[in-house]
Amino acid sequence: MLLYKNTFENIKTMNCNFPIEDQFYADDKEAIVADGITRDPIGAFDLATCSFEEMLEKYPRPSGAEIVAKEICNTFYKSAGTLKERLEICNNNIKKINEKNIKFCDYLQNDLYGAVASCIKIENDVLYYAYICDCGVIIYDSRGNIKFQTKDDKLLYSDPYINKIGIPWNLPEARIIVRRDFRNKPNNTENGKCVSYGAITGESEALNFIKSGKKKVEKGDLVLVYSDGFSNFLHEKDFINEIKNFNKISFEQYINNKSITNYDSYGKEKTIVLYKI
């Protein structure tokens, strides 16, 4: 049973006509969450010198991140096949969008439009899932214990090596290196391990980073499909109690209060789809 679905806007950009770069589709049996990859503000190369007001003013509208997140959700809804095959179709459609809009990729304000995503399909007592990068799926039992969670591949495999670059993210050199050398590069390895991360950009190499599987679910289990803005919530007792005893008003108050009191951990844009088996 589908209990809830929602995108919570970034607390700092609410009421600012800022693009909504998380998108979702959900019905009683299947769902997808797509998280568009943040764009660079137009003409702002050193982000440290760009004030919040400048960032809002110079941020691209329409945003390529919002465009592809919407396209991924629409394509997923309309396509057939396994979840992984449907994400592959999404990637093909994003390729067409990038061919139309990005004539030369500079990995900065003319970077490829892209998004990451996670999706599920529930059939009888089986949950099928597929994901790329840091969108995810988590299953709790009726007591709130975590039975399964997808991995944050960027956090686990790429970030330790990205952090060794030694150039702060606000500088364009860092953003170019990460997007050019660490995104969708299956041959970028250290000690025999791939240290690249995946994103749906239309590049064929992205398909190497789509992971999928299935898990048995039981009556009373709770299933969440989420974007990375929810990652810090998922293991907290108060959050688990909220979804175990789900009430829309209480839940939204809880999320909004956490977002206001600790922006860095909880306040950014985030999407959740919640099911009870």
Stockholm file with secondary structure:
# STOCKHOLM 1.0

chainA/1-277         MLLYKNTFENIKTMNCNFPIEDQFYADDKEAIVADGITRDPIGAFDLATCSFEEMLEKYPRPSGAEIVAKEICNTFYKSAGTLKERLEICNNNIKKINEKNIKFCDYLQNDLYGAVASCIKIENDVLYYAYICDCGVIIYDSRGNIKFQTKDDKLLYSDPYINKIGIPWNLPEARIIVRRDFRNKPNNTENGKCVSYGAITGESEALNFIKSGKKKVEKGDLVLVYSDGFSNFLHEKDFINEIKNFNKISFEQYINNKSITNYDSYGKEKTIVLYKI
#=GR chainA/1-277 SS CEEEEEEECCTTTTTTTCCCCEEEEECSSEEEEEEECCCCCTTCCSGGGSCHHHHHHHSCSSCHHHHHHHHHHHHHHHCCSCHHHHHHHHHHHHHHHHHHHCSSCCSSTTCCCCEEEEEEEEETTEEEEEEETTCEEEEECTTSCEEEECCCHIIIIIHHHHGGGCSCTTSHHHHHHIIIIIBSCTTCEETTEECCBCCBSSCGGGGGGCEEEEEECCTTCEEEEECGGGTTTTTCHHHHHHHHTCCHHHHHHHHHHHHHHCIIIIISCEEEEEEEC
#=GC SS_cons         CEEEEEEECCTTTTTTTCCCCEEEEECSSEEEEEEECCCCCTTCCSGGGSCHHHHHHHSCSSCHHHHHHHHHHHHHHHCCSCHHHHHHHHHHHHHHHHHHHCSSCCSSTTCCCCEEEEEEEEETTEEEEEEETTCEEEEECTTSCEEEECCCHIIIIIHHHHGGGCSCTTSHHHHHHIIIIIBSCTTCEETTEECCBCCBSSCGGGGGGCEEEEEECCTTCEEEEECGGGTTTTTCHHHHHHHHTCCHHHHHHHHHHHHHHCIIIIISCEEEEEEEC
//
